[in-house]
Amino acid sequence: MREKTAGRLTAETVEDISLHILDIAENSVRAGAKKIEITISRDRERDLLRVEVIDDGRGMNAATLAQVRDPFFTTKHKKTGLGIPLLLQTAEQTGGDLTVDSEPGKGTRVQATFGWSNVDRPAIGNMVDTLMTLIVGHPELDVIYCEHDGGRLFRFDTREIKHQLEDVPISAPEALDAVRKLLQEEMQLKQ
């Protein structure tokens, strides 16, 4: 569902956290990333959810970095850059925050925190579909996904999968089916 209010996009445009992650990851791909690391951590003691996306893309200079929170700034061929500003708004409305660290030639790190039990925190959403979208759309990309929930850790790395597949491309239908099944069985943070 996409909502517009007075001709502008709102936070409801991105319905869950997995879609924010996909938007940030696609920005990473456009910035030339060959590897993207996505981490989702639930800190029960502090009642927080932390989402981190790290890439090895081109990175941003200080002038660009200073403008990433501005919805009217974009490096793409469109008039607005809503990804970071909407993620920031979503994080702040749950009592969380957003940081973006970047350096030219060294990539970018986006970290958002959300109040886990805050009524305004969107659901994590369908991370299986988000990861599959990245794998299908960019089979050359190395995607590392980590999920921490208390003492439980799930780690998925397409480099390991590609190594196990040997001569079968990760984009082959049978490989994609196996990857989807693995992700569906192992991923637990769904709220």
N, C-alpha and C positions, 0 to 999 in steps of 0.2 A: 504494500500500500504506500503510495506516494502522496504526501500532502503538500499543498502550497498555501501559504498565508500571505495575503497582500502582495502576491507576485514574487515571493521569495521562498526558497527552500527552508525547511525547518529540520530540527533534530529527528523528527519522525520519518524523514526521508530514508535514513539508515535505521532499520528496525532492530537490529541486534549487533552484538559486539563482533561476531564473525564477519559481518559485512564491512564493518570499519577495518578489520584486519585485512580483508581482501583488497579494499581500496588502497591501504597503505602499501601492501605488497605489490600491487600493480604499479604504483608510483615507483617502487624500487626497481621493478623490471624496466620501466621507461628510463630510469637513471642508469641503466647498464649493469644492474646487479647480476652476478652469476650465482650468488648464494644468498639465501634469506633464512634467517633464524627467527622462529616465532615461539615465544614462551608465554604460557598462561599459568599463573600461580595464584592459588587461594591461600591467604594467610588467615587462618581461623582466629588466632589470638588477637590480631589487630583488626579483624572483620573487614579485610581488604581483598580485592581482586586486582592483580597486576597483569598487564598485557604489555609485552615487549616485542618489537619487530626490529631486527638488526639486519642491515644489508651491507654488501661490499660494493655498492654502486659508486657513481661519481662523487657523491657527497655535495654539500652546499657550502658556498662561501659565507662569510659573516653577514653580508648585506641580504642575501637570500634567506638565510636562517632567521634574521631579525623580522622577516615579513611572513613567515609560514603560518602564523596564527590569523592573518588578515584574510577574510573570505574573498576580498576583491583582488588578491594577488595570486597569480598562477604563472608557472613556467610553461604551461601547455597552451595549445591554440584554442583556448576558450576564455570567457570573460571572468570566470570565478574559479577559485580553488577551495572547494568546500570540505575536502577530506579532513584535514587537520583541524580547522575551526569547529566542525561538527563533532569530531572526537573529543576535542577540548570541552565543548559545551556539555556533552554527554557525561564526561568524567566529572566536571565541576558540579553538575546538578546532583551527583551522588555523594558529594563531599570529597571527591578525588581531585586529581590534577593530571597534567600532561607535561612531559619534557621532551624536547627534540635536541639531540646532539648530532652534529655533523661537521665534517671537515673535508675539503676538496681532496679527492683521490683516496679517501679512507672510508667512505660510506656514511651511513646515517643510522641512528638509533632513535626510535620513537618508543617512549614508555608512558602508558596511561595507567592510572590507578582509579579504582571505583570502590565506593562503599558497598561491600558485599550484600549486607542486609538492607541497604537503602531501597525504599520502595521505587525510586526512580531509576535504579540500575536496570538496564535492559538485560534480557537473557543473553547468555553466551552465544546461543544459536547453533547453527549446524556447521561445526568446524570440519566435519568430514567433507561436506560439499565445498567448503572454502579451500581445503587442501587439494581436493581432486580437481577443482577449477585451475589451480596453479599448476598442478602436474600435467593435466591434459593440455592446457593452453601454452605451457612453457616446459616441454619435456627436457630441455637442455639445462634447466635451472636446478640447482641443488637446494632442496627445501629441508630444513631441520625443524621439527616441531617437538616441543617439550611441554608437558602438562604436569604441574605439581599440585597436589592436594593433600596437605598434611604430610604424612610419611610416604605417600604413594607418588611414584614418578613413572610417567610414560614418555618414552623418547622414540621418535620416528625420524629416520634420515634417508632421503632418497638416494644418497650415495651408497649406503649399505644395500638398499634394495637393488639398485642398478648393478652392483657387484655380484649379488646373488643371481641376478637374471642372466649374467654373462652376455650372450649374444642376442638376447631378446630385448628389444627396446621397451622402456617403461611405458611407452604410449601404445603398446600392443594391447588389444582388447583383453586377452587373458591375464596380462600383467596388471592392467587397470582394475579388473575384477578382483584379483587377489589383494591388491593394495586397498581397495575400498573395503573389502571384507575384514582385513587386518585392522584398519582404522575403526570400523564400526564395532568390532569386538573389544578393542582396547581403550578407546576414549571414554572418559567418565564425566568430565566437567561439561554438563549440558545445560545447566540453569543460567 
